[in-house]
């Protein structure tokens, strides 16, 4: 039986792929996870540049500072997502982990796992965002689709849009609970969506406590000032 390496995943913050100079600042922010962003935070015209700059960050060995590094690529069912995968397969120094957005079926994960294995990128881990209605339905199968998966992330904004409900705690309680259940069954971590109102730290703290009580391992942040709380 493979020993499961336990590490804290209390919070994560995004670093823009287009601005590699901000990567060290994100690493020093006190977060457990830094996710370099190639998806929503990058305009279509800038995707190629962001991808090139992001992969260049990993050409040198990373510091042993306890911070987990992830790159959020684009949806695997898009041309830019395929370009991200091709670039990762082409490099000898891939990121330690990839975050997959807009997942719908377990097959997407199996496909990527197979490609990474064929290339010899056996150490690359996967983090899956559950933010589509189809993914919510298939959450248990998705969570167990690959031994590379370390965590599920709950994408509340897109999920609320898919479910046609308000992006608030109560309307999304069932969706959150289902993602927590799927992660617990697979024995992996589960991380909640960031709290978007930077001026409401009390509200963020209250929601973080609710997420912890529900079973979440951690919660995202959109600004370093949210991380200590």
Number of C-alpha atoms within 10 A of each C-alpha: 3 4 5 9 6 9 11 14 20 20 23 30 24 23 26 19 28 22 13 17 12 14 18 11 12 22 21 13 18 17 23 21 22 23 23 31 24 29 23 11 15 18 11 11 8 13 20 16 13 22 24 14 14 23 20 15 18 16 13 8 8 12 8 7 9 12 21 18 18 23 26 24 24 24 19 21 12 10 11 19 19 15 17 23 18 12 14 20 18 11 15 12 16 21 23 17 20 22 24 24 22 20 24 23 17 18 14 16 24 17 14 16 22 13 15 19 14 11 14 12 19 13 13 17 20 23 25 25 25 29 26 23 19 14 22 22 16 19 27 20 15 26 28 19 19 19 13 17 24 21 22 27 27 26 21 24 17 16 23 19 14 13 15 10 13 14 15 12 14 11 14 17 12 11 24 27 15 16 29 27 19 22 25 16 12 19 15 20 24 28 28 28 22 23 20 13 10 14 8 11 14 11 13 20 14 10 18 22 14 13 23 15 10 14 19 27 21 23 26 24 21 17 16 17 12 20 18 9 11
